[in-house]
Amino acid sequence: MMRKALIISNPGEIGSENYCEGVKKDVANYKTFLMSPQGGYWYDNEIVCLEKPSKVVLKMYMDLLKNIEYTMIIFCGHGYSYKGETVIELQKDTDLYAYSLKNGAKKRTIILDCCRVNAEVINESIIHEFSAKIEKRAMDGMTARKYYDDLIEQCHEGIVVTYACDLDETAGDDSRNGGYYSYSLLKSARMWSEQTHFYRASESIVSVHERAAKLTKEKSGYLQNPQIEKPRTTPYFPFVVCI
């Protein structure tokens, strides 16, 4: 199966008050997770990381995704909402409606860790921890990858979109751990992989999101309430697997 992940990030301008140091941690954490057996054993050449891309550059990479069977797009950084639509900031003064990330997709998961404040932007690392936990539960990468692919093939065509917060809310950032939501999403996946004792088991992005939403609410003092858009039919795309 052909698959591709696109991780887009914009921490802001260095030295500015709203610069988000945690965004860089998010990018590293997501890549570490995806390339692990639990995350589906993605190959390094299947993951593209774009920091502050222009619209032209992003469109070029989006066009390359059109014939890929399963794709994942992750955005970490600044954003806001305008007339009920989520807008992400690719660069300073360069914005993009998040719904455009759905274009050309058959099977796609979109994760948006950004603020969704209306009309204007208000502007503990788990990398080593997660890697250490993975080593404690060894899995064959290629077997995990095959199982991950099999699960995707069982899914109907559709798009799942997760948001780090609700409309008119800001997304929290921690300089040590990364974004509240991204940290919670990966932590939820890791906790499940540690606790499950079943053979050939998996958790969908929907299930992991639901637990991450609770953790995010608690971490933010209930000021950040993650949301999700998903098809009404199951099964949903896998996010973490154990074999």
Residue, then its C-alpha position, 0 to 999 in steps of 0.5 A: m500500500m502507498r501511504k504518505a504523511l505530511i507534517i506542516s509546522n509554523p512555530g511563529e517568528i523567533g523572538s516574538e511573544n507568541y513564538c511556540e517552541g513546543v511546535k518543534k517538539d511536536v514535529a519530532n514526536y509525531k515523526t518518532f511515533l509514526m516510524s515506530p511499529q506502534g505507529g504503523y512503521w512508516y518509512d522515513n521517505e514516506i514522511v515529509c516535514l515542511e516548516k513555514p511552507s509557502k502556498v506554492v510549495l504546499k500545493m506542490y506536495m499536496d498534488l503529490l498526495k492525490n494518487i496515494e491510497y492513504t495519507m495523513i496531514i498534521f499541522c502544528g502551529h498558529g491558526y484561528s477561525y473565520k466565519g466558522e472555518t478554521v484557518i492555519e498560518l503557513q507563514k507570517d501573513t500567509d494563511l490557508y483554509a484548513y478545509s483545503l487540506k481535504n482536497g484530493a483525498k480518498k482516505r485521509t487523517i488530518i490532525l490540526d493542533c492550532c488555535r481557533v479563536n474567532a477572527e484573530v490570532i492570540n498569539e515534559s518532552i516525550i521523545h526519549e520517553f516514548s522511544a524508551k517505552i517502545e523498546k520495552r515492547a518489541m515488535d517486528g516493524m514489517t509485521a506491524r506495517k503489514y497489519y497497519d496497511d490491512l486495517i486501512e484497506q478495511c476502511h471506507e473512503g473518508i476523511v477524519v479531521t481532529y482539532a486541538c480545540d473548539l472554535d473561539e479557543t486557543a491551543g496551549d503550548d508547552s516549551r518542554n512537551g509541545g502542544y497540549y493536544s499533540y502531547s496528549l494524543l501521543k501519550s494516549a497512544r503510548m499508554w494504550s500500547e503499554q497496557t494492551h495484552f491482545y494480539r493484533a490489536s489496534e486503536s483508531i484515531v477516533s478512539v485515541h482522540e477521545r482519550a486525548a481530548k480528556l487529557t487536553k481539557e484537564k491540562s488546559g484547565y478546561l479552557q481547551n476542548p478538542q473536536i473531531e469530524k468523522p464519517r458515520t460509518t466504521p471502521y476508522f483509520p488506525f493510529v496505533v497498533c500492537i501485534 
